[in-house]
Amino acid sequence: MKNLLRTKIYLFLAVPLLSACALTEDPAPASETKSSKDSRAEIMAQISQIFLIRPHGAGYVIFIPTDEAFGLAKTKLTDETKKKVAKLAPYLVAITDLQVYGLTDNLGYKVINKRRSQQRADAIAGQLIKAGVPEKNFVRVEGLGDAVPMADNSTVQGRKTNRRIEIIFTAVKW
């Protein structure tokens, strides 16, 4: 009986106190949060007109299919991809934790795939730098070869999906 009475007293005192806290909370941060979410969604929509972008953990990942960006078994960027990367660069200028990964399918020699994936990652990072993204913003530029497949390498479509560049970041300044 004492415990029930004590619980009722705590609830009697706690509920008005919590309600008062909720009423006196500054509404400005909520509107800033909504505004920044709206801004972030707008920027993501703009980036998705250039390349595929998806949420990734606490940040985002941009996917660049290498068959379109380089051509099959190539490491030099196409002119069209250079234009797309130049359009992407302004969105990445203020992001200080850029990671660029080159990935391949599992056909061919692992050593060659690893080297090719590194050359492709370097090419994308180099083009971003050329377009104005500070070199110091890149924390990692690495070729991973076939180490991180997204799809089944036993199918043509799966291998095509696995041949990609990923640009990953969390320090969003939008």
Order of alpha helices (4+ residues) and beta strands (2+ residues): alpha-alpha-beta-beta-alpha-alpha-beta-alpha-beta-alpha-beta
